[in-house]
Amino acid sequence: MRPWQILVGILLFALVTAVLYAWGLGKAADQGDTLRRNLMHACGSRVLKALKKQETITGGEIARLIEGVTVGQVWSKHRMKVQDGKTVAPQVIDFLLDQQYIESAGGDTYRRKP
């Protein structure tokens, strides 16, 4: 191989390495938001699955239902878990109301939106 071919190979390797490093930094920077979003989806899925079996659900039932839900990304060892369902339940309810999956059935009771 000629010296200029070796130099071009080294420069291409450096360029690919820099691109992969920048991509990894970007993924790591928004990992917390991604985990929160995934946690809301996982908790919302549990609530909607429960609403398929029953007509209505209360805030307390939602808190018990989402207790212990854990999410993580495949490429990362970081996980997010619901430790206290009473703290996270209002956020999950707001998420489901915003996404128009559920509607209020009066008081602290919710039902699946038709």
C-alpha positions in Angstrom: 0.0 0.0 0.0 1.1 3.5 -0.7 1.5 6.0 2.1 -1.4 8.2 0.9 -3.7 5.2 0.9 -2.8 4.5 4.5 -3.4 8.1 5.4 -6.8 8.1 3.8 -7.7 4.9 5.6 -6.7 6.5 9.0 -8.6 9.7 8.2 -11.8 7.7 7.3 -11.4 5.6 10.5 -11.1 8.8 12.5 -14.2 10.3 10.8 -16.3 7.2 11.4 -15.2 7.1 15.1 -16.1 10.8 15.6 -19.5 10.3 14.1 -20.2 7.3 16.3 -19.0 9.1 19.4 -21.2 12.1 18.6 -24.2 9.8 18.1 -23.5 8.1 21.4 -23.3 11.4 23.2 -26.6 12.5 21.8 -28.3 9.2 22.9 -26.9 9.6 26.4 -28.0 13.2 26.7 -31.7 12.5 26.0 -31.7 9.1 27.8 -33.6 10.4 30.8 -36.4 11.9 28.7 -36.6 8.7 26.7 -36.9 6.6 29.8 -39.6 8.8 31.3 -41.6 8.6 28.0 -41.2 4.8 27.9 -42.2 4.6 31.6 -45.4 6.6 30.9 -46.2 4.3 27.9 -45.6 1.2 29.9 -47.8 2.4 32.8 -50.5 3.6 30.4 -50.5 0.2 28.7 -51.1 -1.5 32.1 -54.0 0.8 32.8 -55.6 0.3 29.4 -55.2 -3.4 29.7 -57.0 -3.3 33.1 -59.8 -1.1 31.5 -60.4 -3.8 28.9 -61.4 -6.1 31.8 -63.4 -3.6 33.9 -65.5 -0.6 33.1 -63.9 2.0 35.3 -60.8 2.4 37.4 -59.9 4.8 40.3 -56.7 6.7 40.9 -55.9 4.4 43.8 -56.2 1.3 41.6 -54.0 2.9 39.0 -51.4 3.6 41.7 -51.4 -0.1 42.8 -51.4 -1.3 39.2 -48.3 0.7 38.1 -46.3 -0.1 41.2 -43.0 -1.8 40.2 -43.1 -1.1 36.5 -39.6 -1.0 35.1 -38.3 0.2 31.7 -34.9 0.4 30.1 -33.2 0.6 26.8 -31.6 -2.4 25.2 -28.2 -0.8 24.7 -28.0 0.7 28.2 -27.8 -0.7 31.7 -29.8 2.3 33.1 -33.4 1.5 34.2 -36.3 3.5 35.5 -38.7 1.9 38.0 -41.9 3.1 39.7 -41.1 3.0 43.4 -44.2 4.8 44.7 -47.3 4.4 42.6 -49.2 7.2 44.5 -46.5 9.7 43.3 -46.5 8.6 39.6 -50.3 7.9 39.2 -51.3 11.6 38.6 -48.6 11.9 35.9 -49.9 8.7 34.2 -53.5 9.9 34.5 -52.5 13.2 32.9 -50.6 11.4 30.2 -53.6 9.2 29.3 -56.0 12.1 29.4 -53.7 14.2 27.1 -53.4 11.2 24.7 -57.3 10.9 24.9 -57.1 7.2 25.9 -59.3 7.7 28.9 -61.9 10.2 30.2 -63.1 11.2 33.6 -66.1 9.2 34.9 -66.7 11.6 37.8 -64.5 12.2 40.9 -61.4 10.1 40.9 -62.8 7.5 38.5 -61.8 7.1 34.9 -63.0 5.0 32.0 -61.7 4.1 28.5 -62.7 6.6 25.9 -64.9 5.2 23.2 
